[in-house]
Amino acid sequence: MYRVSHHKNHHLSLGDGFLLVFLTRQRSSALVQYRAMHVDKKHALPRGARREDTMLNVWRTLLVGGIPVDYTLSLEEAIAKGHYNRVHPELTAANFPSRRSASEDITITILFFENSDDGCADTFEIRRWFDCQGYLAGGVCELLALGAKRPDYQLRSQIVALDEVWLNPEDDKCYAPILTCCTVSGVGRREVDMADVNIGWTKNVGFVTYAKQLRKGVG
């Protein structure tokens, strides 16, 4: 299922079975309606789609084991553990509310995809690939846990979590949390930023995922 918070700034979680979000603004009101395209859960593909249609090419895979994800932490506490140099001001508990209340050590797989024919892979293609191959897109908790445990990965590549996105009410675009790095006076600065999920992703961006069976037992 997907969830939308009732805060001023909307949170959207794209769970199993909901891969593409259509956003429609009602001109007669300030409300934004959310609809999702449901997929056939038996095959984890949209009805009528062919399995080979979901096959993006992965050019790099990083397995990172022993990542402790503590869902009992507040978002502020999880951010503090990472000792980041800068955090996007919209990365708040209101925009990314906690949905679970347990903790578990997981193995995270960071996937990098080859560029498609038009130069980039889009979010819809990537989410379909995850579902077909048995991966779950990581969310902000998994992303921040990775950044806290292995800050060196962030210094080499941008890493994004696609499970949860924030709808900016000012431009009606969805943004996902992303670990980035910039260099100031020769020193790498680690940042948690927000990336527009409607743009294409280049091969230098990694995606936080983990195996579906690892979600069992997480409350």
FIVO-287046 format. One record per residue: residue number from 1; x negated, y, z of N, C-alpha, C, O in turn. Coordinates in steps of 0.2 Angstrom, whole numbers, plus 5000, padded with zeros to 4 digits. Layout:
VONU, tipa, nx, ny, nz, cax, cay, caz, cx, cy, cz, ox, oy, oz
VONU, NUM, X, Y, Z, X, Y, Z, X, Y, Z, X, Y, Z
...
END
This chain:
VONU, tipa, nx, ny, nz, cax, cay, caz, cx, cy, cz, ox, oy, oz
VONU, 1, 4996, 4994, 5000, 5000, 5000, 5000, 4996, 5006, 5000, 4990, 5006, 5001
VONU, 2, 4999, 5012, 4999, 4995, 5018, 5000, 4999, 5023, 5005, 5005, 5022, 5005
VONU, 3, 4995, 5027, 5008, 4998, 5031, 5013, 4996, 5038, 5012, 4990, 5040, 5009
VONU, 4, 5000, 5043, 5013, 4999, 5050, 5013, 5001, 5053, 5020, 5006, 5052, 5023
VONU, 5, 4996, 5057, 5022, 4997, 5060, 5028, 5002, 5065, 5028, 5004, 5068, 5023
VONU, 6, 5005, 5067, 5034, 5010, 5073, 5034, 5007, 5079, 5036, 5010, 5084, 5038
VONU, 7, 5000, 5079, 5035, 4996, 5086, 5037, 4997, 5090, 5031, 4999, 5088, 5025
VONU, 8, 4995, 5096, 5032, 4995, 5101, 5026, 4990, 5099, 5021, 4992, 5099, 5015
VONU, 9, 4985, 5096, 5022, 4980, 5093, 5017, 4981, 5086, 5017, 4981, 5082, 5022
VONU, 10, 4983, 5083, 5011, 4985, 5076, 5011, 4980, 5071, 5010, 4975, 5072, 5006
VONU, 11, 4981, 5065, 5013, 4976, 5060, 5013, 4980, 5054, 5009, 4986, 5053, 5010
VONU, 12, 4976, 5051, 5005, 4979, 5045, 5001, 4974, 5039, 5001, 4968, 5040, 5000
VONU, 13, 4977, 5034, 5003, 4973, 5028, 5003, 4975, 5023, 4998, 4981, 5021, 4997
VONU, 14, 4971, 5021, 4993, 4972, 5017, 4988, 4971, 5010, 4989, 4965, 5007, 4989
VONU, 15, 4976, 5006, 4992, 4974, 4999, 4994, 4975, 4994, 4988, 4976, 4996, 4983
VONU, 16, 4975, 4988, 4990, 4976, 4982, 4985, 4982, 4983, 4982, 4987, 4984, 4985
VONU, 17, 4982, 4982, 4975, 4988, 4983, 4971, 4990, 4989, 4969, 4995, 4990, 4965
VONU, 18, 4987, 4995, 4971, 4988, 5001, 4968, 4982, 5004, 4966, 4977, 5006, 4970
VONU, 19, 4981, 5005, 4960, 4974, 5007, 4957, 4974, 5014, 4954, 4969, 5017, 4954
VONU, 20, 4980, 5016, 4951, 4980, 5022, 4948, 4985, 5027, 4951, 4991, 5025, 4952
VONU, 21, 4984, 5033, 4952, 4988, 5037, 4956, 4990, 5043, 4951, 4986, 5046, 4948
VONU, 22, 4997, 5044, 4950, 4999, 5049, 4946, 5002, 5055, 4951, 5006, 5053, 4956
VONU, 23, 5000, 5061, 4950, 5002, 5066, 4954, 5007, 5071, 4950, 5005, 5073, 4945
VONU, 24, 5012, 5072, 4953, 5017, 5076, 4950, 5020, 5082, 4954, 5023, 5080, 4960
VONU, 25, 5019, 5088, 4952, 5021, 5093, 4957, 5028, 5095, 4955, 5030, 5096, 4949
VONU, 26, 5033, 5096, 4959, 5039, 5098, 4958, 5039, 5106, 4958, 5037, 5109, 4963
VONU, 27, 5041, 5109, 4952, 5040, 5116, 4952, 5045, 5119, 4956, 5044, 5125, 4958
VONU, 28, 5051, 5116, 4958, 5056, 5119, 4962, 5054, 5119, 4970, 5058, 5122, 4974
VONU, 29, 5049, 5115, 4972, 5047, 5115, 4979, 5039, 5114, 4979, 5036, 5114, 4975
VONU, 30, 5037, 5115, 4986, 5030, 5114, 4987, 5028, 5107, 4988, 5022, 5106, 4989
VONU, 31, 5032, 5102, 4987, 5031, 5096, 4989, 5027, 5093, 4983, 5028, 5095, 4977
VONU, 32, 5023, 5088, 4984, 5019, 5084, 4979, 5021, 5077, 4979, 5021, 5074, 4985
VONU, 33, 5024, 5074, 4974, 5026, 5067, 4974, 5020, 5063, 4972, 5016, 5064, 4968
VONU, 34, 5020, 5057, 4975, 5015, 5052, 4974, 5018, 5046, 4971, 5022, 5043, 4974
VONU, 35, 5015, 5043, 4966, 5018, 5037, 4963, 5011, 5033, 4961, 5006, 5036, 4959
VONU, 36, 5012, 5026, 4962, 5006, 5022, 4960, 5008, 5017, 4956, 5014, 5014, 4956
VONU, 37, 5004, 5015, 4951, 5005, 5009, 4947, 5003, 5003, 4950, 4997, 5002, 4952
VONU, 38, 5008, 4998, 4951, 5007, 4992, 4955, 5004, 4987, 4950, 5006, 4987, 4944
VONU, 39, 5000, 4983, 4952, 4997, 4978, 4948, 5000, 4971, 4950, 5002, 4970, 4956
VONU, 40, 4999, 4966, 4946, 5001, 4959, 4947, 4996, 4956, 4952, 4990, 4955, 4950
VONU, 41, 4998, 4955, 4959, 4993, 4953, 4964, 4990, 4946, 4962, 4985, 4945, 4965
VONU, 42, 4994, 4942, 4959, 4992, 4935, 4958, 4985, 4935, 4954, 4981, 4931, 4955
VONU, 43, 4985, 4940, 4949, 4980, 4940, 4944, 4975, 4947, 4945, 4970, 4947, 4942
VONU, 44, 4977, 4951, 4950, 4974, 4957, 4951, 4973, 4961, 4945, 4967, 4965, 4945
VONU, 45, 4977, 4961, 4941, 4977, 4965, 4935, 4983, 4968, 4933, 4989, 4965, 4935
VONU, 46, 4983, 4974, 4930, 4990, 4977, 4928, 4993, 4972, 4923, 4990, 4969, 4919
VONU, 47, 5000, 4972, 4924, 5004, 4967, 4919, 5002, 4969, 4912, 5003, 4975, 4910
VONU, 48, 5001, 4964, 4908, 4999, 4965, 4901, 4992, 4966, 4899, 4990, 4966, 4893
VONU, 49, 4988, 4967, 4904, 4981, 4969, 4903, 4977, 4962, 4902, 4979, 4957, 4906
VONU, 50, 4972, 4962, 4899, 4968, 4956, 4898, 4962, 4956, 4903, 4959, 4962, 4904
VONU, 51, 4960, 4951, 4905, 4954, 4951, 4910, 4948, 4954, 4908, 4945, 4957, 4911
VONU, 52, 4946, 4953, 4901, 4940, 4955, 4898, 4940, 4963, 4898, 4935, 4966, 4897
VONU, 53, 4947, 4966, 4898, 4947, 4973, 4898, 4944, 4976, 4904, 4943, 4982, 4904
VONU, 54, 4943, 4973, 4910, 4941, 4976, 4916, 4933, 4975, 4917, 4931, 4977, 4922
VONU, 55, 4930, 4972, 4912, 4923, 4970, 4913, 4918, 4976, 4911, 4916, 4977, 4906
VONU, 56, 4917, 4980, 4916, 4912, 4985, 4916, 4905, 4981, 4917, 4905, 4976, 4920
VONU, 57, 4900, 4984, 4914, 4893, 4981, 4915, 4890, 4984, 4921, 4889, 4990, 4922
VONU, 58, 4888, 4980, 4926, 4884, 4982, 4932, 4877, 4982, 4930, 4874, 4976, 4929
VONU, 59, 4873, 4987, 4931, 4866, 4987, 4930, 4862, 4987, 4936, 4856, 4985, 4935
VONU, 60, 4865, 4988, 4942, 4861, 4988, 4948, 4865, 4986, 4954, 4871, 4988, 4954
VONU, 61, 4863, 4981, 4958, 4867, 4979, 4964, 4862, 4979, 4970, 4857, 4977, 4970
VONU, 62, 4864, 4983, 4975, 4861, 4983, 4981, 4865, 4980, 4987, 4870, 4982, 4988
VONU, 63, 4862, 4974, 4990, 4865, 4971, 4996, 4862, 4974, 5002, 4856, 4974, 5003
VONU, 64, 4866, 4977, 5006, 4864, 4979, 5013, 4868, 4976, 5018, 4874, 4977, 5020
VONU, 65, 4864, 4971, 5022, 4867, 4968, 5027, 4867, 4971, 5034, 4863, 4975, 5035
VONU, 66, 4871, 4968, 5039, 4871, 4971, 5046, 4872, 4978, 5047, 4869, 4981, 5051
VONU, 67, 4877, 4980, 5043, 4880, 4987, 5044, 4885, 4987, 5049, 4891, 4984, 5048
VONU, 68, 4884, 4990, 5055, 4889, 4990, 5060, 4894, 4996, 5059, 4893, 5002, 5059
VONU, 69, 4901, 4994, 5058, 4906, 4998, 5056, 4910, 4998, 5062, 4914, 4994, 5064
VONU, 70, 4911, 5004, 5066, 4914, 5005, 5072, 4921, 5009, 5071, 4920, 5015, 5070
VONU, 71, 4926, 5006, 5070, 4932, 5009, 5068, 4935, 5013, 5074, 4940, 5017, 5073
VONU, 72, 4933, 5012, 5080, 4935, 5015, 5086, 4932, 5022, 5087, 4935, 5026, 5091
VONU, 73, 4927, 5024, 5083, 4924, 5030, 5083, 4929, 5035, 5080, 4932, 5034, 5075
VONU, 74, 4929, 5041, 5082, 4932, 5047, 5079, 4928, 5049, 5073, 4922, 5047, 5072
VONU, 75, 4931, 5052, 5068, 4927, 5054, 5062, 4921, 5058, 5064, 4916, 5058, 5061
VONU, 76, 4922, 5063, 5069, 4917, 5067, 5071, 4911, 5063, 5074, 4905, 5065, 5073
VONU, 77, 4913, 5058, 5078, 4908, 5054, 5081, 4904, 5050, 5075, 4898, 5049, 5076
VONU, 78, 4907, 5047, 5070, 4904, 5044, 5065, 4899, 5048, 5061, 4894, 5046, 5059
VONU, 79, 4902, 5055, 5060, 4897, 5059, 5056, 4891, 5061, 5061, 4886, 5061, 5058
VONU, 80, 4892, 5062, 5067, 4886, 5064, 5071, 4881, 5058, 5071, 4875, 5060, 5072
VONU, 81, 4883, 5052, 5071, 4878, 5047, 5071, 4874, 5047, 5065, 4868, 5044, 5065
VONU, 82, 4876, 5050, 5059, 4872, 5050, 5053, 4867, 5056, 5053, 4863, 5056, 5049
VONU, 83, 4868, 5061, 5058, 4863, 5066, 5058, 4862, 5070, 5051, 4856, 5070, 5049
VONU, 84, 4867, 5071, 5048, 4867, 5074, 5041, 4866, 5082, 5042, 4867, 5085, 5047
VONU, 85, 4863, 5084, 5036, 4861, 5091, 5036, 4867, 5096, 5035, 4867, 5101, 5037
VONU, 86, 4871, 5093, 5031, 4877, 5097, 5029, 4883, 5092, 5028, 4882, 5086, 5025
VONU, 87, 4889, 5094, 5030, 4895, 5090, 5029, 4901, 5094, 5026, 4902, 5100, 5029
VONU, 88, 4904, 5092, 5021, 4909, 5096, 5018, 4915, 5098, 5023, 4917, 5093, 5027
VONU, 89, 4917, 5104, 5023, 4922, 5106, 5028, 4928, 5102, 5028, 4932, 5102, 5033
VONU, 90, 4930, 5099, 5023, 4937, 5096, 5022, 4936, 5089, 5024, 4941, 5085, 5024
VONU, 91, 4930, 5086, 5026, 4929, 5079, 5029, 4931, 5080, 5036, 4927, 5080, 5040
VONU, 92, 4938, 5079, 5037, 4941, 5080, 5044, 4945, 5074, 5045, 4947, 5070, 5041
VONU, 93, 4947, 5073, 5052, 4951, 5067, 5054, 4958, 5069, 5051, 4962, 5064, 5050
VONU, 94, 4960, 5075, 5050, 4967, 5077, 5047, 4967, 5074, 5040, 4972, 5072, 5038
VONU, 95, 4962, 5075, 5036, 4962, 5073, 5029, 4960, 5066, 5028, 4962, 5063, 5023
VONU, 96, 4957, 5063, 5033, 4955, 5056, 5033, 4956, 5052, 5039, 4952, 5051, 5043
VONU, 97, 4963, 5051, 5041, 4965, 5048, 5047, 4962, 5041, 5048, 4962, 5037, 5043
VONU, 98, 4961, 5039, 5054, 4959, 5032, 5055, 4964, 5027, 5054, 4970, 5029, 5056
VONU, 99, 4963, 5022, 5051, 4969, 5017, 5050, 4967, 5010, 5054, 4972, 5006, 5054
VONU, 100, 4961, 5009, 5057, 4960, 5003, 5060, 4957, 5005, 5067, 4955, 5010, 5068
VONU, 101, 4956, 5000, 5071, 4954, 5001, 5078, 4949, 4995, 5081, 4950, 4993, 5086
VONU, 102, 4945, 4993, 5076, 4941, 4987, 5079, 4934, 4989, 5076, 4932, 4994, 5073
VONU, 103, 4929, 4984, 5077, 4922, 4985, 5074, 4920, 4979, 5072, 4921, 4973, 5074
VONU, 104, 4915, 4979, 5067, 4912, 4973, 5064, 4906, 4974, 5060, 4906, 4980, 5057
VONU, 105, 4901, 4970, 5060, 4895, 4970, 5056, 4897, 4967, 5049, 4900, 4962, 5049
VONU, 106, 4896, 4971, 5044, 4898, 4969, 5037, 4892, 4970, 5032, 4887, 4973, 5034
VONU, 107, 4892, 4966, 5027, 4887, 4967, 5022, 4890, 4971, 5016, 4895, 4969, 5013
VONU, 108, 4887, 4977, 5015, 4889, 4981, 5010, 4886, 4980, 5003, 4880, 4979, 5003
VONU, 109, 4890, 4980, 4998, 4887, 4979, 4991, 4888, 4986, 4988, 4893, 4989, 4987
VONU, 110, 4882, 4989, 4986, 4882, 4995, 4982, 4881, 4994, 4975, 4876, 4991, 4973
VONU, 111, 4886, 4996, 4971, 4887, 4994, 4964, 4885, 5000, 4959, 4888, 5005, 4961
VONU, 112, 4881, 4999, 4954, 4880, 5004, 4949, 4882, 5002, 4943, 4880, 4996, 4941
VONU, 113, 4886, 5006, 4939, 4889, 5003, 4933, 4886, 5007, 4927, 4884, 5013, 4927
VONU, 114, 4885, 5003, 4921, 4882, 5006, 4915, 4887, 5011, 4913, 4893, 5011, 4914
VONU, 115, 4885, 5016, 4909, 4889, 5021, 4906, 4893, 5018, 4901, 4891, 5013, 4897
VONU, 116, 4900, 5020, 4900, 4904, 5017, 4895, 4903, 5021, 4888, 4898, 5025, 4888
VONU, 117, 4906, 5019, 4883, 4905, 5022, 4877, 4906, 5030, 4877, 4902, 5033, 4873
VONU, 118, 4910, 5032, 4881, 4911, 5040, 4881, 4906, 5043, 4886, 4906, 5049, 4887
VONU, 119, 4901, 5039, 4889, 4896, 5042, 4893, 4897, 5041, 4900, 4892, 5041, 4904
VONU, 120, 4903, 5039, 4902, 4904, 5038, 4910, 4910, 5033, 4911, 4914, 5031, 4906
VONU, 121, 4909, 5030, 4917, 4915, 5025, 4919, 4920, 5029, 4923, 4918, 5033, 4927
VONU, 122, 4926, 5028, 4922, 4931, 5032, 4926, 4933, 5028, 4932, 4932, 5022, 4932
VONU, 123, 4937, 5031, 4936, 4939, 5028, 4943, 4944, 5022, 4942, 4943, 5017, 4945
VONU, 124, 4948, 5023, 4937, 4953, 5018, 4936, 4950, 5011, 4933, 4951, 5006, 4936
VONU, 125, 4945, 5012, 4929, 4941, 5006, 4926, 4937, 5003, 4932, 4937, 4997, 4933
VONU, 126, 4934, 5007, 4936, 4930, 5004, 4942, 4935, 5001, 4947, 4933, 4995, 4949
VONU, 127, 4940, 5003, 4949, 4945, 5000, 4954, 4948, 4994, 4951, 4948, 4989, 4955
VONU, 128, 4949, 4993, 4944, 4951, 4987, 4941, 4946, 4982, 4942, 4947, 4976, 4943
VONU, 129, 4940, 4984, 4941, 4934, 4979, 4941, 4933, 4977, 4948, 4932, 4970, 4949
VONU, 130, 4934, 4981, 4953, 4933, 4978, 4960, 4939, 4973, 4961, 4937, 4968, 4964
VONU, 131, 4945, 4975, 4960, 4950, 4970, 4961, 4949, 4963, 4957, 4951, 4958, 4960
VONU, 132, 4947, 4964, 4951, 4946, 4958, 4947, 4941, 4953, 4950, 4941, 4947, 4950
VONU, 133, 4935, 4956, 4953, 4929, 4953, 4955, 4930, 4951, 4962, 4925, 4948, 4965
VONU, 134, 4935, 4953, 4966, 4935, 4951, 4973, 4932, 4956, 4978, 4930, 4954, 4983
VONU, 135, 4931, 4962, 4976, 4928, 4967, 4980, 4933, 4972, 4983, 4938, 4973, 4980
VONU, 136, 4932, 4975, 4989, 4936, 4980, 4992, 4932, 4986, 4991, 4926, 4986, 4993
VONU, 137, 4935, 4992, 4989, 4931, 4998, 4989, 4931, 5000, 4996, 4935, 5000, 5000
VONU, 138, 4925, 5002, 4998, 4924, 5005, 5005, 4927, 5012, 5006, 4928, 5016, 5001
VONU, 139, 4928, 5013, 5012, 4931, 5020, 5014, 4926, 5024, 5017, 4920, 5023, 5017
VONU, 140, 4929, 5029, 5020, 4924, 5034, 5024, 4921, 5031, 5030, 4915, 5033, 5031
VONU, 141, 4924, 5026, 5033, 4921, 5023, 5039, 4915, 5019, 5037, 4909, 5019, 5040
VONU, 142, 4915, 5015, 5031, 4910, 5011, 5029, 4904, 5015, 5026, 4899, 5014, 5027
VONU, 143, 4906, 5021, 5022, 4901, 5025, 5020, 4897, 5029, 5025, 4891, 5029, 5024
VONU, 144, 4900, 5031, 5030, 4897, 5035, 5035, 4892, 5030, 5039, 4887, 5031, 5042
VONU, 145, 4895, 5023, 5040, 4891, 5018, 5044, 4885, 5017, 5040, 4879, 5016, 5042
VONU, 146, 4885, 5016, 5033, 4880, 5015, 5029, 4875, 5021, 5029, 4869, 5020, 5030
VONU, 147, 4877, 5027, 5029, 4873, 5033, 5029, 4869, 5033, 5036, 4863, 5035, 5036
VONU, 148, 4872, 5031, 5041, 4869, 5031, 5048, 4864, 5026, 5049, 4858, 5027, 5052
VONU, 149, 4865, 5020, 5046, 4861, 5014, 5047, 4855, 5014, 5042, 4849, 5013, 5044
VONU, 150, 4856, 5016, 5036, 4851, 5016, 5031, 4851, 5023, 5027, 4853, 5023, 5021
VONU, 151, 4849, 5028, 5030, 4848, 5035, 5027, 4844, 5035, 5021, 4844, 5039, 5017
VONU, 152, 4839, 5030, 5020, 4835, 5030, 5015, 4838, 5029, 5008, 4836, 5031, 5003
VONU, 153, 4844, 5025, 5008, 4847, 5024, 5002, 4850, 5031, 4999, 4850, 5032, 4993
VONU, 154, 4853, 5035, 5004, 4855, 5041, 5002, 4850, 5046, 4998, 4852, 5050, 4994
VONU, 155, 4844, 5045, 5000, 4839, 5049, 4998, 4837, 5047, 4990, 4833, 5051, 4987
VONU, 156, 4839, 5041, 4988, 4838, 5039, 4982, 4843, 5039, 4977, 4842, 5040, 4971
VONU, 157, 4850, 5039, 4979, 4855, 5039, 4975, 4861, 5042, 4978, 4862, 5042, 4984
VONU, 158, 4866, 5045, 4974, 4872, 5047, 4977, 4877, 5040, 4978, 4877, 5036, 4974
VONU, 159, 4880, 5040, 4983, 4884, 5034, 4985, 4891, 5037, 4987, 4892, 5041, 4991
VONU, 160, 4896, 5034, 4984, 4903, 5036, 4985, 4908, 5031, 4987, 4906, 5025, 4986
VONU, 161, 4913, 5032, 4991, 4918, 5028, 4993, 4925, 5029, 4990, 4927, 5035, 4991
VONU, 162, 4928, 5025, 4987, 4934, 5026, 4983, 4940, 5024, 4986, 4946, 5025, 4984
VONU, 163, 4940, 5021, 4992, 4946, 5018, 4995, 4951, 5023, 4998, 4957, 5023, 4998
VONU, 164, 4948, 5029, 5000, 4952, 5034, 5003, 4950, 5041, 4999, 4944, 5042, 4998
VONU, 165, 4955, 5045, 4997, 4954, 5051, 4994, 4958, 5056, 4997, 4963, 5055, 5000
VONU, 166, 4956, 5062, 4996, 4960, 5068, 4999, 4962, 5072, 4993, 4959, 5074, 4989
VONU, 167, 4969, 5074, 4994, 4972, 5078, 4989, 4971, 5085, 4991, 4974, 5087, 4996
VONU, 168, 4968, 5089, 4987, 4967, 5096, 4988, 4973, 5100, 4986, 4975, 5100, 4980
VONU, 169, 4977, 5103, 4990, 4983, 5106, 4988, 4982, 5112, 4984, 4987, 5115, 4981
VONU, 170, 4976, 5115, 4984, 4975, 5121, 4980, 4974, 5119, 4972, 4976, 5123, 4968
VONU, 171, 4971, 5114, 4971, 4970, 5112, 4964, 4973, 5105, 4962, 4973, 5103, 4956
VONU, 172, 4977, 5102, 4966, 4980, 5096, 4965, 4975, 5090, 4962, 4977, 5086, 4958
VONU, 173, 4969, 5091, 4964, 4964, 5086, 4962, 4963, 5081, 4968, 4963, 5084, 4974
VONU, 174, 4961, 5075, 4967, 4959, 5070, 4972, 4951, 5070, 4973, 4948, 5070, 4968
VONU, 175, 4949, 5070, 4979, 4942, 5070, 4981, 4940, 5064, 4985, 4944, 5063, 4990
VONU, 176, 4934, 5061, 4984, 4932, 5055, 4988, 4926, 5057, 4991, 4922, 5061, 4989
VONU, 177, 4924, 5055, 4997, 4918, 5056, 5001, 4912, 5053, 4997, 4913, 5048, 4995
VONU, 178, 4907, 5057, 4997, 4901, 5055, 4994, 4894, 5057, 4997, 4894, 5062, 5000
VONU, 179, 4890, 5052, 4998, 4883, 5054, 5001, 4879, 5056, 4996, 4878, 5053, 4991
VONU, 180, 4876, 5062, 4997, 4871, 5065, 4992, 4865, 5068, 4995, 4864, 5068, 5001
VONU, 181, 4860, 5070, 4991, 4854, 5073, 4994, 4852, 5078, 4989, 4852, 5078, 4983
VONU, 182, 4849, 5083, 4992, 4846, 5089, 4989, 4839, 5090, 4992, 4838, 5089, 4998
VONU, 183, 4835, 5093, 4988, 4828, 5095, 4991, 4827, 5102, 4992, 4829, 5106, 4987
VONU, 184, 4825, 5104, 4998, 4824, 5111, 4999, 4817, 5112, 5002, 4815, 5108, 5007
VONU, 185, 4813, 5116, 4999, 4806, 5116, 5000, 4802, 5110, 5001, 4798, 5109, 5005
VONU, 186, 4804, 5105, 4996, 4801, 5099, 4996, 4803, 5094, 5001, 4800, 5088, 5002
VONU, 187, 4808, 5095, 5005, 4811, 5091, 5010, 4818, 5089, 5008, 4822, 5093, 5006
VONU, 188, 4819, 5082, 5008, 4826, 5080, 5006, 4831, 5081, 5012, 4830, 5080, 5018
VONU, 189, 4837, 5084, 5010, 4842, 5086, 5014, 4848, 5081, 5013, 4850, 5080, 5007
VONU, 190, 4850, 5077, 5018, 4856, 5073, 5017, 4862, 5076, 5018, 4863, 5080, 5024
VONU, 191, 4867, 5075, 5014, 4873, 5079, 5014, 4879, 5074, 5013, 4878, 5069, 5010
VONU, 192, 4885, 5075, 5016, 4891, 5072, 5015, 4896, 5077, 5011, 4898, 5082, 5014
VONU, 193, 4897, 5075, 5005, 4901, 5080, 5001, 4907, 5077, 4998, 4909, 5071, 5001
VONU, 194, 4911, 5080, 4994, 4917, 5077, 4991, 4916, 5078, 4984, 4914, 5083, 4981
VONU, 195, 4918, 5072, 4980, 4918, 5072, 4973, 4925, 5071, 4970, 4929, 5067, 4972
VONU, 196, 4926, 5074, 4964, 4932, 5074, 4961, 4932, 5067, 4957, 4928, 5065, 4953
VONU, 197, 4937, 5063, 4959, 4938, 5056, 4956, 4941, 5056, 4949, 4941, 5051, 4946
VONU, 198, 4943, 5062, 4947, 4946, 5062, 4940, 4940, 5063, 4935, 4942, 5062, 4929
VONU, 199, 4934, 5065, 4937, 4929, 5065, 4932, 4926, 5058, 4931, 4927, 5054, 4935
VONU, 200, 4922, 5057, 4926, 4918, 5051, 4925, 4912, 5050, 4929, 4909, 5055, 4932
VONU, 201, 4910, 5044, 4931, 4904, 5043, 4935, 4898, 5040, 4931, 4899, 5036, 4926
VONU, 202, 4893, 5043, 4932, 4887, 5041, 4928, 4884, 5035, 4931, 4886, 5033, 4937
VONU, 203, 4879, 5032, 4928, 4876, 5026, 4931, 4871, 5027, 4937, 4869, 5022, 4940
VONU, 204, 4870, 5033, 4939, 4866, 5035, 4945, 4870, 5035, 4951, 4867, 5037, 4956
VONU, 205, 4877, 5034, 4950, 4881, 5035, 4956, 4883, 5028, 4959, 4885, 5023, 4955
VONU, 206, 4882, 5026, 4965, 4883, 5019, 4968, 4890, 5019, 4971, 4892, 5025, 4974
VONU, 207, 4893, 5014, 4971, 4900, 5013, 4975, 4899, 5008, 4980, 4897, 5002, 4979
VONU, 208, 4902, 5010, 4986, 4902, 5006, 4992, 4907, 5001, 4991, 4913, 5003, 4991
VONU, 209, 4906, 4994, 4992, 4911, 4989, 4992, 4909, 4984, 4997, 4903, 4984, 4999
VONU, 210, 4914, 4979, 4998, 4912, 4973, 5002, 4917, 4968, 5000, 4922, 4969, 4997
VONU, 211, 4916, 4962, 5001, 4920, 4956, 4999, 4926, 4956, 5003, 4927, 4958, 5009
VONU, 212, 4932, 4954, 4999, 4938, 4955, 5002, 4939, 4951, 5009, 4943, 4953, 5013
VONU, 213, 4936, 4945, 5009, 4937, 4941, 5015, 4934, 4944, 5021, 4936, 4942, 5027
VONU, 214, 4930, 4949, 5021, 4927, 4952, 5026, 4932, 4957, 5030, 4931, 4959, 5036
VONU, 215, 4937, 4958, 5027, 4942, 4962, 5030, 4946, 4959, 5035, 4949, 4961, 5040
VONU, 216, 4946, 4952, 5035, 4950, 4948, 5040, 4947, 4949, 5047, 4941, 4949, 5047
VONU, 217, 4951, 4950, 5051, 4949, 4951, 5058, 4948, 4958, 5060, 4947, 4960, 5066
VONU, 218, 4948, 4963, 5055, 4947, 4970, 5056, 4954, 4972, 5058, 4959, 4972, 5054
VONU, 219, 4955, 4975, 5064, 4962, 4977, 5066, 4964, 4983, 5063, 4970, 4985, 5065
END
